[in-house]
């Protein structure tokens, strides 16, 4: 995986640089930011939705299942002690009706995407201060 560089770009805004891409992260106006991008929490939760979408798209493409226009809604719930995202709800809407058998297969694929597997089997995180 390519290394990302996160730079503070003013106020409560940060920009992630990855290859030739930039992703802005900020806080809403009511939390002291300029609302110039999603919050870290929104980016985290959306990464699960993006990953599920990529896995479902690949599966459907190989199996001839219509997927163009698929929609994925994700929402995180927060808890305290410790403050964290305690639940993520994912709702996948396919563009056409599919059989129960295909639905089960698609759910299984979604549950094995890289981000889902990472969350379930939480990675070791090492933070260094230089």
C-alpha positions as CSV (number, residue, x, y, z in Angstrom):
1,X,0.0,0.0,0.0
2,X,1.3,3.5,-0.8
3,X,2.2,5.8,2.1
4,X,-0.1,8.7,2.6
5,X,1.1,12.0,3.9
6,X,-1.4,14.1,6.0
7,X,-0.6,17.8,6.2
8,X,-2.2,20.4,8.4
9,X,-3.5,23.1,6.0
10,X,-5.0,25.6,8.4
11,X,-7.6,25.8,11.1
12,X,-9.0,22.3,11.6
13,X,-8.3,21.3,8.0
14,X,-5.9,18.6,6.9
15,X,-5.1,17.3,3.5
16,X,-4.1,13.7,2.7
17,X,-1.7,13.2,-0.2
18,X,-1.7,9.8,-1.9
19,X,0.0,9.4,-5.3
20,X,-1.5,12.2,-7.4
21,X,-4.7,12.6,-5.2
22,X,-5.6,15.0,-2.5
23,X,-8.4,14.4,0.1
24,X,-9.4,17.2,2.3
25,X,-10.6,16.5,5.9
26,X,-12.1,19.2,8.1
27,X,-14.6,19.8,10.9
28,X,-18.1,21.2,10.5
29,X,-18.7,24.9,11.2
30,X,-20.2,24.2,14.6
31,X,-17.0,22.4,15.6
32,X,-14.6,25.2,14.6
33,X,-13.9,24.1,11.1
34,X,-14.7,25.5,7.7
35,X,-16.6,22.4,6.6
36,X,-14.3,22.1,3.5
37,X,-14.4,18.3,3.6
38,X,-15.6,15.3,5.5
39,X,-14.6,14.6,9.1
40,X,-12.1,11.9,9.9
41,X,-15.0,9.8,11.2
42,X,-17.0,10.3,8.0
43,X,-13.9,9.3,5.9
44,X,-13.4,6.2,8.1
45,X,-17.0,5.0,7.7
46,X,-17.1,5.9,4.0
47,X,-14.0,3.8,3.4
48,X,-16.0,0.7,4.5
49,X,-18.8,1.7,2.0
50,X,-16.3,2.3,-0.8
51,X,-14.5,-1.1,-0.2
52,X,-17.8,-3.0,0.0
53,X,-18.8,-1.3,-3.3
54,X,-15.6,-2.3,-5.1
55,X,-15.9,-6.0,-3.9
56,X,-19.6,-6.2,-4.9
57,X,-18.9,-4.6,-8.3
58,X,-16.1,-7.1,-9.0
59,X,-18.3,-10.0,-8.0
60,X,-21.3,-8.8,-10.0
61,X,-19.2,-8.1,-13.1
62,X,-17.8,-11.6,-13.0
63,X,-21.2,-13.1,-12.5
64,X,-23.2,-11.0,-14.9
65,X,-25.3,-9.4,-12.2
66,X,-26.4,-5.8,-12.9
67,X,-24.7,-3.4,-10.5
68,X,-24.5,0.0,-12.4
69,X,-26.3,2.5,-10.2
70,X,-25.7,0.5,-7.0
71,X,-26.1,2.7,-3.9
72,X,-24.4,2.1,-0.5
73,X,-25.5,4.0,2.6
74,X,-23.2,3.9,5.6
75,X,-23.8,5.4,9.1
76,X,-21.7,5.1,12.2
77,X,-22.9,5.2,15.7
78,X,-20.7,6.6,18.5
79,X,-20.3,5.4,22.1
80,X,-18.3,6.6,25.1
81,X,-15.8,5.0,27.5
82,X,-13.8,4.8,25.3
83,X,-15.1,7.4,22.8
84,X,-15.4,5.4,19.5
85,X,-17.5,4.3,16.6
86,X,-19.3,1.4,18.2
87,X,-21.5,0.3,15.2
88,X,-21.6,0.8,11.5
89,X,-24.8,0.2,9.6
90,X,-24.4,-0.5,5.8
91,X,-27.4,-0.6,3.5
92,X,-26.7,-1.8,-0.1
93,X,-29.3,-1.1,-2.7
94,X,-28.9,-2.9,-6.0
95,X,-30.3,-1.4,-9.2
96,X,-32.4,-4.4,-10.0
97,X,-34.2,-7.1,-8.1
98,X,-32.0,-10.2,-7.6
99,X,-32.6,-13.7,-6.3
100,X,-32.2,-14.6,-2.6
101,X,-29.3,-16.9,-3.6
102,X,-27.5,-14.0,-5.2
103,X,-28.2,-11.7,-2.3
104,X,-26.6,-14.2,0.1
105,X,-23.6,-14.4,-2.2
106,X,-23.3,-10.7,-2.5
107,X,-23.5,-10.2,1.3
108,X,-20.8,-12.8,1.8
109,X,-18.5,-10.9,-0.6
110,X,-19.3,-7.6,1.2
111,X,-18.4,-9.1,4.5
112,X,-15.0,-10.1,3.3
113,X,-13.8,-6.8,1.8
114,X,-10.4,-5.6,3.0
115,X,-11.7,-2.8,5.2
116,X,-14.4,-5.0,6.9
117,X,-11.7,-7.7,7.6
118,X,-9.4,-5.0,9.0
119,X,-12.1,-3.6,11.3
120,X,-13.1,-7.1,12.5
121,X,-9.5,-8.2,13.0
122,X,-8.3,-4.8,14.3
123,X,-4.8,-4.0,13.1
124,X,-1.8,-3.3,15.4
125,X,-1.3,0.5,15.4
126,X,2.0,2.0,16.3
127,X,2.1,5.8,16.7
128,X,5.5,7.6,16.9
129,X,6.1,11.2,17.7
130,X,9.2,12.8,16.1
